Each structure stands twice: as structure tokens, then as C-alpha cells.
Amino acid sequence: MVSVLVGYEDAVERLRAASQSGEALADLAPAEAGVNEQTGIIGFQQRAIAAGAAAQDCQPCRHGTDVKNKGGIAQFYSEQNDLEQAAYSKYNANVMTQGLHLTAALKQTLTIAPQMQQSLALLQAPILELKALVEQELQQNPVLEEVPVQEIAEKDSREEDDALQKLDPAEPPPDVKFDPATEKESNAPVDDFQAEFERLAQIDQEWRDHFNQTNLPLRSREEDEEKRQFLFDSLTRGTSLQNELLEQMQFSDLTPEQKPIAEMLIGNIDENGYLKATVDELSVATNVPAEKIQEVLKVVQSFHPPGVGARDLRECLMLQLERAGRQESLEYRIIEHHMHALARHRYPEIAEALGCSVKDVQDAAKRIAMLDPRPGRVYSSEEEVYIVPDVIVQKVGDDYVVTLNNEHIPHLRISNHYKDMMASADNEAREYIKSKINAGKFLIKSIEQRQQTILKIAQEIVKRQRDFMEKGVSALKPLTMAQISEVVGVHETTVSRAVSGKYMETPQGIFEMRFFFASSIPTATGEGIANESVKNMLLELFRNEDRRNPLSDEDVVKELAKRGIKIARRTVAKYRAELNILPSSLRRVY
């Protein structure tokens, strides 16, 4: 293969002329050397020179009398010209891409308007995040203001009084009218004022009770809000495991030379309390003898909590038993010599090796299970996550009433002060206030739309999962977001955003709204059953099984088949793992 640089046409032309004239390969050495001295990007095969060498063996071909061979050489060089042109174009393209260039391109892109992005963010945010977003918008938009709690309470009280005034004192409500088919006539006179007054008072009390049960929960008073905020502000963050160990180190008997080593060891202890580096690795990194590090490690392992500074689970459990003075116990011997068999519940093997009964080994295993495998978890820095339900479901009579939890959402309105400023402000200020008012109105409208969307979705979920509200998880029905979206009149992705991170408080407890969207598993009758219901059945089967002869996954498949549920063994294994249930070999009790 010979490389030729485009632009040096003299060397290329010389090779071409040599091949056409039939020169020998030895005569082409100067031309070939000239080409090799130049860096090139065109590679063409040496068969061009081979064709010329074959031509010198044929004298008629050298004198141009063999028209057939001469035509073949011409065809070859025609192809070679095409290769040269392609390589030249490629070379120009490579040269052009090495610099900065301006290009014009036309393409179609889909972008979401900022207001639409804000609306989607409000819809997807849980109630606590929504509160934070609204408070942030209150700080950025001066025309927005929060309605005081007292004003909200007064407004609700006025609405309640208006509803009471609409009741006609002379006519009882339809639900308490006399029904001659089911009630008996009263002997009391119709014009008895005292009886009429008591009856109206009872009706008023019943209406108030119904109103309190069905109305949205009122926001607490300012005094209660201040007390709650003071309680939250008074909460302090607990100390970390490293800080606790460093504090204990200061009061230990370590020498000044040993304390830097102890600090280095404590810095390599993770949040679970385990030393993540070996003594040899630390010795190489710090140039400290391994014996000194091991000596300091013994002191660190004596700190609180018991088991801290261990290098593996076995050492962690042994340290806890040593701290309790149980070095001679059966538990200590099992952990020290038979940790591998203990992890696989091979109690007969352990009993035979230690010369004790299987029951003693099993009882010792229960006591070992009471030890803490992660001693540093007490000082975990993970913050507790509080769940605030967005939807509250209450049973009123025979119906389930769905209400929204508006207690944590600030009630917004446009400030009248800025509305009045519009008349006296200049054009620039008027445009600014107008834009802020429009943004504030859109925010208020987006929040209302969010609340209505979540309410409609929650009402449809409760309607379709009524059996769950009555009986629990075992009565959960299969449900998809597409079914809800068709009824509510929104897209399926809107339903997904609306239920993301939202929780519903039901008579059965607090559940994530996504929990009610369960996939279907076929049954013998052709009707589907929710996978959560199947998991609940598995939990009951494993809870009621014979511990001496636990159910295998295949046994569970057969048991569910008797109930008309078709399910694969691998699905049972998957659900069992999700329920944190061990395999049958590890659940056996001797």
C-alpha cells in the first residue's frame, strides 16, 4: 500500500505514466521513494504497479498492440481517479472541520412555556413541597399576600350562618319529615312550641355535626401556629457517630502519640460503625507500624456503642458479647467458629460440632438475633420524613367523603394596595404591577386547578376501591391510570403527576396514592386480582405455615392454584423477596 498526498501531482503522474508505458518495478524506485517521502491520505493498492510489471512481459502490450490489456489498465486508472477524487473531498472536509464555522440549520423543537412548567411543578409537588413553593412565590411576587387565618375562619363561619338561615324553621328537612308508612303519629299537638323548638334545635345540632364531618378542616389559630413553629425550631440535630467517638477519645487513656492514630481510625469508621480499611492498609498509608494501630484499635473498640470499630459482622457480634461478659456462652462459640453455618441456619450441623442439642442452638440463634448488626445506626444522620396526607377519606353514614387537606397550603389573594397603585403609577410601574398581577392570578388558578384535579382523581379511586375501604388490602382491585384518566378527562401522564408523592388517609390507614394502582393477575374465573392482594395472601400463607415443614415456592403456587389464582413460581419468589421473607430452607424450625 502506497500513501500519496493530494496536491503532489508530479509523483502520481509519474507512477501513472510508468505503469502505462510498462516500466519495470526497479525503474519505478525513484518515483516510489518520492511518494513515500510525502505524507498522504490516499491509499491505493500496489496492483497498479503489478499491472505494469505484467505488461513488460508482453511485448505487444509494451508497444500498445494488445488492445484488451490496454483497455483493462485504462479501466483501472479510471477507477483510481474516482478514488482520488473521493479522498480529496474527504481531505477537504477534514480540513474544514478543524476551524470555527458558522452554519445555518432549520429544525423543529418543542418547548414548554414557563407558566406551564410552573403548573406542572405545582401539580407534581406533594403538600409540603407545595407549601414551600408558595412561600417562595410570596417572597418573589409583591402583589401576592396570604389571607390571615382569622379571616378564613370568619369566612367559614359566615358561610355556616348563611347555610343555617336558608333552612325554613317552619318546615323540617326532607330527611325528618313524617312518613306514615314507617312512622307512627305523635300524640303531641302540632302547635306545641316547646316540642317544636326542641325539634329544631336537634335538627340544627345534627346539621352542625354533618357540617363538621364533611367540611374541609379549618386552619389552626395563630397562637397554635406559633407554638407549633416554636416546637419545630427547638428540635436539635443529634450528634454524629464520629463526634461521639472523638469526644470519648478525649477522655480515654490514650497517650498524645496514640490520639492521632485514634482520630485516623475514627475517620475510617462508616455510619454503621464498621472500620472500612484494614490495619495493613492504614499502616501503609500513614507509615505507622501495624502493631501500634492494632493497639489503638482495641481501645476504640471499647467505646460506646458496643461493637463499634469492628471490621466485619462476626467481630461486631463478638465485641458486643464480650462487652456483656458472655465470652463463655454458646452464642459466642457459635459466632466464633460456626458463623458461616449460622447464616444458613444449619442448626443440626452446629449442634453436632459443639456437642449440644439442636434446640439449644436454635435458642442461641434467637439470642444472637437480638444483637445489633449496625451499632452506629443509633447516631444515624438521616432525618425523619414526616408524611402529611393530601387527601382525607372519612366514612359518613354509608358513603365515603373525600376532602382535601388544605391546612398546610397558604390561601393567596391579590393585594388591593397594588390594585390601587395601578391608577397613579407611571407606564413602567404599571406594566410591572400588571405582569406581577397576571403571574399571581395564574399561580392562584394553578393551585385551584391542582386541588380540583387531585380531588377528582381521589374521588374516582375511592369509588373504584370501595371494597378496600371496607375490608382492607385483601379486597384491593386492579386499577390502571388509563381508567382514571378516561373518567376524570385528563391525560394519563397528568394522573401520574397528580398521584406522585401524594398520600391518602383512609379508614384502613395512610397509603400512597400510587398504591391503589395495582396490576392485575388472572384468575380461573377470568377476572383479575390485584398483585397487592396476592402479596397479602402470600403473607397469610407464610404466617400460618408449619414452621417445621415450611412452604416452598412451588407449594405456594399449588395453594394459590386451588384458590383460582394462576401465578408462576418466579413471581412467588419475587413477591416473597419484596415481603422480606426468607426461603423455605432458612425458615425451617427444628
C-alpha positions in Angstrom: 0.0 0.0 0.0 1.5 3.4 -1.0 0.4 6.6 0.6 0.1 9.7 -1.6 -0.6 13.3 -0.5 -3.2 15.1 -2.6 -1.6 18.1 -4.2 1.7 16.4 -5.2 0.5 15.6 -8.7 4.0 15.1 -10.1 4.6 11.9 -8.2 1.2 10.5 -9.0 1.5 11.3 -12.7 4.9 9.7 -12.8 3.6 6.4 -11.4 0.7 6.5 -13.8 2.9 7.1 -16.8 5.3 4.4 -15.7 2.6 1.8 -15.5 1.1 2.8 -18.9 4.5 2.6 -20.5 5.3 -0.8 -18.9 8.4 0.2 -17.0 9.9 -2.4 -14.7 9.4 -2.2 -11.0 13.1 -1.4 -10.4 12.7 1.6 -12.7 9.9 2.9 -10.5 12.0 3.1 -7.3 12.8 6.9 -7.6 9.1 7.7 -8.1 8.0 5.4 -5.3 10.7 6.9 -3.0 9.4 10.4 -3.8 5.9 9.4 -2.9 6.9 7.7 0.3 8.6 10.9 1.5 5.3 12.8 1.3 2.6 12.2 3.9 -0.7 11.3 2.2 -4.2 10.2 2.8 -5.0 8.3 -0.4 -4.3 4.6 -0.2 -4.3 2.6 -3.4 -3.2 -0.9 -4.0 0.1 -1.9 -5.4 -1.7 -3.8 -8.1 -1.2 -0.8 -10.3 2.5 -1.4 -10.4 1.9 -5.1 -10.7 -0.2 -4.5 -13.8 2.7 -2.5 -15.3 5.1 -5.4 -14.5 2.8 -7.9 -16.1 2.7 -5.6 -19.2 6.5 -5.6 -19.7 6.4 -9.5 -20.1 4.1 -8.9 -23.0 5.9 -7.1 -25.8 2.8 -6.3 -27.9 1.4 -4.7 -24.8 4.6 -2.5 -24.4 4.1 -1.2 -27.9 0.4 -0.7 -27.3 -0.8 -3.5 -29.7 -2.7 -5.5 -27.1 -5.9 -3.6 -27.0 -7.6 -5.8 -24.4 -4.9 -5.4 -21.8 -4.6 -1.8 -22.6 -8.3 -1.3 -22.0 -8.0 -3.1 -18.6 -5.3 -0.7 -17.5 -7.3 2.3 -18.6 -10.3 1.0 -16.6 -8.2 0.6 -13.6 -6.9 4.1 -13.7 -10.4 5.4 -14.3 -11.4 3.7 -11.0 -8.3 5.1 -9.4 -9.3 8.7 -10.4 -12.6 8.2 -8.7 -10.8 7.1 -5.5 -8.5 10.1 -5.7 -11.4 12.5 -6.1 -13.2 10.9 -3.1 -10.1 11.1 -0.9 -9.6 14.7 -2.0 -13.1 15.5 -0.9 -12.6 13.7 2.4 -9.4 15.7 2.9 -11.1 19.0 2.3 -13.8 18.0 4.7 -11.3 17.2 7.4 -9.5 20.5 6.9 -12.8 22.4 7.1 -13.8 20.9 10.4 -10.6 22.0 12.2 -11.7 25.6 12.4 -14.7 27.6 13.7 -17.5 28.0 11.3 -21.0 29.5 11.2 -23.7 27.2 9.9 -27.4 27.8 9.4 -29.8 25.0 10.2 -33.6 24.7 10.4 -35.1 22.3 12.9 -38.3 21.9 14.9 -38.3 21.8 18.7 -41.0 21.5 21.3 -40.6 23.7 24.4 -42.9 24.2 27.4 -43.8 27.7 28.4 -42.6 28.9 31.9 -46.2 29.1 33.1 -46.9 25.6 32.0 -43.7 24.4 33.7 -44.9 26.1 36.9 -48.3 24.5 36.7 -46.8 21.0 36.2 -44.4 21.6 39.1 -47.3 22.6 41.4 -49.3 19.5 40.3 -46.5 17.1 40.9 -45.3 18.6 44.2 -46.5 17.0 47.5 -48.3 19.2 50.0 -45.2 20.2 52.0 -43.2 21.0 48.8 -46.2 22.9 47.5 -46.2 25.0 50.7 -42.5 25.8 50.2 -43.1 26.8 46.6 -46.0 29.0 47.5 -43.9 30.7 50.2 -41.1 31.2 47.8 -43.5 32.8 45.3 -44.9 35.1 48.1 -41.4 36.4 48.6 -40.8 37.0 44.9 -44.1 38.4 43.9 -45.0 41.6 45.9 -48.7 41.7 44.8 -49.4 38.4 46.4 -50.5 38.2 50.1 -51.6 35.4 52.3 -55.1 35.5 53.7 -55.0 35.7 57.5 -56.2 32.7 59.4 -58.8 34.7 61.4 -60.3 36.0 58.2 -60.6 32.4 56.8 -62.3 31.3 60.0 -64.7 34.3 59.9 -65.5 33.5 56.2 -66.2 29.9 57.0 -68.4 31.0 60.0 -70.4 33.3 57.7 -70.9 30.6 55.2 -72.2 28.4 58.0 -74.6 31.0 59.2 -75.8 31.6 55.7 -76.5 27.9 55.3 -78.4 27.9 58.6 -80.5 30.9 57.5 -81.5 29.1 54.4 -83.3 26.5 56.5 -87.0 27.1 56.9 -87.8 26.9 60.6 -91.5 26.1 59.8 -90.6 23.1 57.6 -88.3 20.2 58.8 -85.7 19.0 56.3 -86.8 16.2 53.9 -84.9 13.6 55.9 -87.0 14.2 59.1 -90.4 14.6 57.5 -93.2 12.3 58.7 -93.5 9.1 56.8 -96.9 7.4 57.5 -95.7 4.2 56.1 -92.8 3.8 58.5 -93.6 6.1 61.5 -96.4 6.4 63.9 -98.2 9.6 64.6 -97.2 11.5 67.6 -99.9 12.4 70.2 -98.2 15.7 70.8 -100.1 18.8 69.5 -98.8 20.4 66.3 -98.7 23.8 67.9 -96.7 22.8 70.9 -94.0 25.5 70.9 -91.6 23.7 73.2 -91.6 20.5 71.2 -91.1 22.4 68.0 -88.2 24.3 69.5 -86.5 21.2 70.7 -87.0 19.5 67.4 -85.4 22.5 65.5 -82.6 22.5 68.0 -82.0 18.8 67.3 -82.0 19.4 63.6 -79.6 22.3 64.0 -77.2 20.1 66.0 -77.4 17.3 63.5 -76.7 19.7 60.7 -73.7 21.1 62.5 -72.3 17.6 63.1 -72.7 16.8 59.5 -71.1 20.1 58.5 -68.1 19.4 60.8 -67.6 15.9 59.3 -67.9 16.9 55.7 -66.4 20.4 55.6 -62.7 21.0 55.0 -60.5 21.1 58.1 -60.1 24.7 59.4 -56.6 26.2 59.8 -55.4 26.5 63.3 -55.2 29.8 65.1 -52.1 32.0 65.0 -51.3 31.1 68.6 -51.3 27.4 67.8 -49.2 28.0 64.7 -46.6 29.9 66.8 -46.5 27.1 69.4 -46.0 24.5 66.6 -43.3 26.6 65.0 -41.5 27.0 68.3 -41.6 23.3 68.8 -40.1 22.7 65.4 -37.4 25.3 66.0 -36.5 23.8 69.3 -35.6 20.5 67.8 -31.9 19.9 67.7 -29.9 17.7 65.4 -28.3 14.7 67.2 -24.6 14.3 67.3 -22.9 12.1 64.7 -21.1 8.8 65.4 -17.7 10.3 64.6 -18.2 13.2 67.0 -19.3 10.9 69.8 -16.3 8.7 69.3 -13.9 11.7 69.2 -15.5 13.0 72.4 -14.9 9.6 74.1 -11.3 9.6 72.8 -10.6 12.9 74.6 -11.5 11.2 78.0 -9.7 7.9 77.3 -6.3 6.8 78.5 -4.7 7.2 75.1 -1.3 9.0 75.0 -0.7 12.1 72.9 1.1 9.9 70.4 -1.8 7.5 70.1 -4.6 10.1 69.7 -3.7 11.0 66.1 -3.9 7.3 65.3 -7.3 7.1 67.0 -8.5 10.0 65.0 -7.4 8.3 61.9 -9.3 5.1 62.8 -12.4 7.0 63.8 -12.3 8.9 60.4 -12.4 5.5 58.6 -15.5 4.2 60.5 -18.7 4.4 58.5 -22.1 5.4 59.7 -22.9 1.7 60.6 -19.9 1.6 63.0 -17.6 -0.6 60.8 -14.0 0.1 60.1 -13.8 0.2 56.3 -10.0 -0.1 56.0 -7.7 -2.9 57.2 -4.9 -2.3 59.6 -2.3 -3.1 56.9 -3.8 -0.5 54.5 -3.7 2.1 57.2 -0.2 1.2 58.1 1.0 1.7 54.6 -0.9 5.0 54.2 0.4 6.5 57.4 3.8 4.8 57.8 2.8 3.7 61.3 3.6 0.2 62.4 0.6 -2.1 62.3 1.2 -3.2 65.9 0.6 0.4 67.2 -2.6 0.7 65.0 -3.9 -2.6 66.3 -3.2 -1.5 69.9 -5.2 1.8 69.4 -8.0 -0.1 67.6 -8.6 -2.2 70.7 -9.2 1.0 72.7 -11.5 2.4 70.0 -13.5 -0.8 70.0 -14.1 -0.3 73.8 -16.0 2.9 73.1 -19.8 3.2 73.1 -21.8 1.8 71.3 -20.7 -1.8 71.8 -19.4 -3.3 68.6 -18.1 -0.1 67.1 -14.9 -0.3 65.2 -15.4 -3.9 64.0 -14.1 -5.0 60.7 -16.9 -7.5 59.9 -20.2 -8.7 61.3 -18.6 -11.6 63.1 -16.2 -9.3 65.0 -19.1 -6.9 65.7 -21.2 -9.5 67.4 -18.3 -10.9 69.3 -17.4 -7.4 70.7 -21.0 -7.0 71.9 -20.9 -10.3 73.7 -17.5 -9.5 75.2 -18.8 -6.2 76.5 -21.7 -8.1 78.2 -19.2 -10.7 79.7 -20.5 -13.6 77.7 -17.3 -14.9 76.2 -18.0 -18.4 77.5 -21.6 -18.6 76.2 -22.9 -20.8 73.5 -23.7 -17.8 71.4 -20.0 -16.7 71.5 -18.8 -20.1 70.4 -21.3 -20.3 67.6 -20.3 -16.9 66.2 -16.6 -17.6 66.7 -16.4 -21.0 65.0 -19.6 -21.5 63.0 -20.7 -18.1 61.6 -21.0 -19.5 58.1 -23.3 -22.3 59.2 -25.3 -20.0 61.4 -26.0 -17.7 58.4 -27.5 -20.7 56.5 -29.5 -22.0 59.6 -27.6 -25.3 59.7 -28.5 -25.9 63.3 -28.0 -29.7 63.3 -24.5 -29.3 61.9 -23.7 -26.7 64.6 -25.2 -28.9 67.3 -23.1 -31.9 66.3 -19.9 -29.9 66.2 -20.5 -28.3 69.6 -22.0 -31.3 71.3 -25.3 -29.8 72.2 -28.9 -30.2 71.2 -30.5 -28.6 68.2 -32.9 -26.8 70.4 -30.1 -25.2 72.4 -28.5 -24.0 69.1 -31.8 -22.6 67.9 -32.4 -20.8 71.2 -28.9 -19.4 71.0 -29.6 -18.2 67.4 -32.6 -16.3 68.7 -30.5 -14.5 71.3 -27.9 -13.7 68.7 -30.6 -12.2 66.6 -31.2 -9.7 69.4 -27.8 -8.2 68.9 -27.3 -5.1 66.8 -25.6 -5.8 63.5 -25.3 -2.0 62.8 -24.3 -0.3 66.1 -23.7 3.1 64.5 -27.3 3.3 63.4 -28.1 5.0 66.8 -26.3 8.1 65.6 -27.6 8.0 62.1 -27.7 11.4 60.5 -30.8 10.6 58.3 -33.6 12.9 59.1 -37.0 11.6 59.8 -39.5 12.1 57.0 -43.0 13.2 58.0 -45.9 12.2 55.8 -48.8 14.7 55.5 -51.8 13.3 53.6 -53.0 15.4 50.7 -56.4 13.6 50.7 -58.6 12.6 53.7 -61.3 9.9 53.3 -63.9 9.7 56.0 -67.0 7.5 56.3 -70.2 9.4 56.8 -73.1 7.1 57.0 -72.8 4.6 54.2 -70.8 6.8 52.0 -67.1 7.8 51.9 -66.5 11.5 51.7 -63.2 12.7 50.1 -61.8 16.1 51.2 -58.5 17.8 50.6 -56.1 18.7 53.3 -55.8 22.5 52.8 -54.4 23.2 56.2 -50.8 23.4 55.1 -51.5 25.4 51.9 -51.4 29.2 52.3 -54.5 30.9 50.9 -53.4 33.6 48.5 -55.0 36.7 47.1 -54.0 39.8 45.1 -53.3 42.8 47.3 -55.7 45.7 47.0 -52.9 48.1 47.6 -51.2 47.3 44.3 -54.5 47.4 42.5 -55.0 51.0 43.7 -51.4 51.8 42.6 -52.3 51.0 39.1 -54.2 54.2 38.7 -51.5 56.6 39.9 -48.4 54.7 38.7 -46.4 55.6 35.5 -46.3 53.3 32.5 -43.2 51.4 33.5 -44.5 50.7 37.0 -48.0 49.9 35.7 -46.5 47.3 33.3 -44.5 45.8 36.2 -47.5 45.6 38.5 -49.7 44.2 35.7 -47.2 41.4 35.0 -46.9 40.5 38.6 -50.7 40.5 39.0 -51.1 38.2 36.0 -48.4 35.9 37.4 -50.2 35.9 40.8 -53.5 35.1 39.2 -52.0 32.3 37.2 -50.5 30.9 40.4 -53.8 31.0 42.3 -55.5 29.4 39.3 -52.9 26.7 39.1 -53.2 25.9 42.7 -57.0 25.7 42.5 -56.7 23.5 39.3 -54.2 21.3 41.1 -56.6 20.8 44.1 -59.6 20.1 41.8 -57.6 17.5 39.8 -56.3 15.7 42.8 -59.8 15.7 44.3 -61.4 14.3 41.2 -58.8 11.6 41.0 -59.1 10.7 44.7 -62.9 10.5 44.4 -62.7 8.1 41.5 -60.1 6.0 43.3 -62.4 5.8 46.4 -65.3 4.9 44.1 -63.5 2.1 42.5 -61.7 0.8 45.6 -64.7 0.9 48.0 -64.2 -2.7 49.0 -60.7 -1.8 50.1 -62.1 0.9 52.3 -64.3 -1.7 53.9 -62.1 -4.8 54.1 -58.5 -3.8 53.6 -55.7 -4.8 51.3 -57.2 -8.2 50.6 -60.1 -6.5 48.7 -57.9 -4.3 46.6 -59.0 -4.3 42.9 -56.8 -4.0 39.8 -56.7 -0.4 38.6 -54.8 1.5 35.9 -54.2 5.2 35.4 -55.8 5.0 32.0 -59.1 4.0 33.6 -58.9 7.0 35.9 -57.9 9.4 33.1 -60.8 8.4 31.0 -63.3 9.3 33.7 -61.6 12.4 35.0 -61.0 13.7 31.5 -57.2 14.3 31.7 -54.2 12.6 30.2 -52.7 9.5 31.8 -49.5 11.4 32.4 -51.4 14.1 34.3 -52.8 11.3 36.6 -49.3 10.1 37.1 -48.1 13.5 38.1 -51.1 14.2 40.3 -50.6 11.0 42.4 -46.8 11.2 42.5 -45.6 11.6 46.2 -49.2 12.1 47.4 -50.7 10.2 50.3 -54.3 9.4 51.2 -55.6 8.9 54.7 -58.2 6.2 54.7 -60.1 4.2 57.4 -57.5 1.4 56.7 -54.5 3.8 57.3 -52.4 6.2 55.3 -51.3 4.9 51.8 -49.5 6.4 48.9 -52.0 7.2 46.1 -49.9 5.1 43.7 -50.6 2.1 46.0 -54.2 1.9 44.6 -53.0 1.5 41.1 -52.3 -2.3 41.2 -51.5 -4.6 38.3 -53.8 -7.5 37.5 -53.1 -11.2 37.9 -55.5 -13.6 36.1 -57.8 -15.9 37.9 -59.7 -19.1 37.0 -62.9 -17.1 36.6 -61.4 -14.7 34.1 -61.4 -11.8 36.5 -58.2 -10.2 37.6 -57.0 -9.7 41.1 -54.6 -7.0 42.3 -51.0 -8.0 42.9 -51.1 -6.4 46.3 -54.0 -8.8 47.2 -51.8 -11.7 46.1 -49.0 -10.4 48.3 -51.4 -10.3 51.2 -52.4 -13.9 50.6 -48.7 -14.9 50.5 -48.2 -13.2 53.8 -51.1 -15.1 55.3 -49.8 -18.4 53.9 -46.3 -17.9 55.3 -47.7 -16.7 58.6 -49.8 -19.8 59.1 -47.4 -22.4 57.7 -45.9 -25.3 59.6 -42.5 -23.9 60.8 -41.1 -27.5 60.9 -42.1 -28.0 57.3 -42.3 -24.6 55.7 -43.9 -24.0 52.3 -41.7 -23.8 49.3 -42.4 -21.5 46.3 -43.8 -24.4 44.4 -46.1 -25.3 47.3 -47.3 -21.7 47.3 -48.1 -21.9 43.6 -50.2 -25.0 44.1 -52.0 -23.4 47.1 -52.9 -20.3 45.1 -54.0 -22.5 42.1 -56.5 -24.1 44.5 -57.9 -20.6 45.1 -58.1 -20.0 41.3 -55.1 -17.8 41.0 -52.6 -18.5 38.2 -49.1 -17.4 39.1 -45.6 -18.5 38.2 -43.1 -19.7 40.7 -40.6 -16.9 39.9 -43.4 -14.4 40.6 -43.9 -16.0 44.0 -40.2 -15.7 44.7 -40.2 -12.1 43.6 -43.2 -11.2 45.9 -41.6 -13.2 48.7 -38.4 -11.1 48.4 -40.4 -7.9 48.4 -42.1 -9.0 51.6 -38.6 -9.8 53.2 -39.5 -13.4 53.7 -36.6 -15.9 53.7 -36.6 -19.1 51.5 -38.1 -22.2 53.0 -34.6 -23.7 53.8 -33.9 -20.7 56.1 -37.4 -20.6 57.7 -37.3 -24.2 59.0 -37.5 -24.6 62.7 -36.2 -27.8 64.4 
